[in-house]
Amino acid sequence: MLAMGIVGIYLLWLVIKALRVYINSHEVRVEKKATRKSLAEALRENRVRCKMTQEFVSETIGVSRQAVSKWENGTSDPNTSNLIALAKLYGISAEELLKSVEHSAGTAKPNEGSEKTV
């Protein structure tokens, strides 16, 4: 009986510890959501700029139309090879596409933390 009590207290302690980590990660979750939203907006804006449909984009790069929709809604993110294919299709470099995401999220700055010592 004592062993079950100790196990119960230990499990309660683990749950409390996990909740504290989750609560303290709020800023990270908000930042990730903003970045995902920005990438989604950038993908949609480029597709519309090129006057393409989601179906055309999906057939061209070899994914489902639902995948393109999820990328543009921010539900999921394209993998690296799909991101490169999208950038080529839209006539921009992948760096340009990601650079617009970094600046609109307001979190990353070019060369931040990479000062050179001469």
N, C-alpha and C positions, 0 to 999 in steps of 0.2 A: 504494500500500500504506500509506503514511504517513497519507493522508487517511482511509482506512478505520479506522485505529487511533485517530485523533483523534475521528472520529464515534462509535466504540465507547466511548471514554472519556467523551465528552459524554453519550451515552445512559445510561451507568452512573451518571454524576453526577446526571442528571435522575431516575432511578429512586430513588437514595438520597435525594434532596431530597424526592420525593413520599412516600417511606416515613416520613421524619422528620415531615412535616406530618401524615400519617395517625396516627402514634403520638402526637403532641402533641394531637390532636383527640379523644382518648379521653373526656375529661370532657364535651365537647360532645355526643358520641354517646350517652353514658350519660344525660345530662340530657334529650336529645331522646327517648330510649326511655322514660324515666320519665314525661315529659309525655304521650307517646302512650298509654302504659298508663293513665294517669290519665284521659285523655279517653275511652278505651275503657270504663273502669270506670264513668265518669259516664253515658255513653250507655246502657250496659246497665242500670245501676241505675234510671235514669229510665224506661226501657221496661218493666222489671219492675214498678216502682211503679205505672205506668199500666195494668198487666195487658194488655199488647199483645204480639203475636207479631212476630217479625222479618218475617214475610210481610205482616202487616197494615201495619207501618211502611213497608215497601218499596213496597207498592201505593199507600199514601196520599201519599207524597212523590214517587213516580214513578221509583224506582230498582230495581235487582234485589235480591232477598233476599241474594244473595252479597255485594253491596256493604255492606248493613247488617251482615252477619256479619263482614266484614273490618274495619269501623269498630269493632265491639265486641270484636274480638280484638286490635286494635292493629296489624293488618297495614297498614292505610291509614287516612287521615283524610278526613272529609267536606269538600267544598269549602264556601265561605262560604254560598252559597245553600242547600245541603242542611243545614248546621248551623243556620241560621235556621229552616228548615222543621221540623227535628227539635225545636228549642226550642218552637216554636208548638204542635206536636203534643203535646208533653209538658206543656204548660201553664206553661212557665217562659220567662224571657227568655234570649236568647243570652248576655247578660252574666253572668247567674247561672250558666249552664252552664260558661262559661269561667272564671269566678271560682273555682269549686270546683276546676277543673283547676289553676289557678295556685297555689292554696294547698296542694293535696295534693302537688304536685311539689316544693314547698319552695324554689323558685328565685326567684319574683317576689313582691315585696311591693307593696301599694298605694302609689302616689305615691313610689316609690323613685327617687331621683335627680331629682326634680322640685320641689326646694325653691323657694319664692317669696321674692324679696327685696323687703322693704317699705321 
